[in-house]
Amino acid sequence: MDKDKVKVIKRCQKSPGFFLEKFCKIQHPKLGIIPFSLFGYQKKCLSDFLKHRFNIFKKVRQSGISTIAGGFALWYAMFYNNKNILIVSKRDDDAMDFLKRNVKVLYDSLP
C-alpha cells in the first residue's frame, strides 16, 4: 500500500468527520444517494461523541441526528477492534430500520 493511502486511512481513523465527508454517501428522500456533507451542529455532535461517554439530545425530526449517530457507529466499528455497538429502540423493527437506513447505506457506499 502506498504512503498516501496509509496517510488517508490514518486520518480517517483520527477524524470521523473526515471519514464521513470523504467516503460516505447518504440516502436523501428526494435527491437519492448524495455525498455526506456535515452541518456545523453535526460536527459538534461528532466531537461530543468522542469527548463524552454518554450523550443526550433534545432533538427534533429531520435534523440529521440519527444519520450522524449511524455514521459515527460505522466509523467506530470500522476503526476500533473488539467493540460492541448497541442500537436500542422500542421495537426490534425500529432498531433494524435504523441500522438499515443509517449504517448499511453508508457502508454500502464505501469505495
Secondary structure, 3 states (H helix, E strand, C coil): CCHHHHHHHHHHHHCHHHHHHHHCEEEECCCEEEECCCCHHHHHHHHHHHHCCCCCCCCCCCCCHHHHHHHHHHHHHHHCCCCCCCCCCCCHHHHHHHHHHHHHHHHHCCC
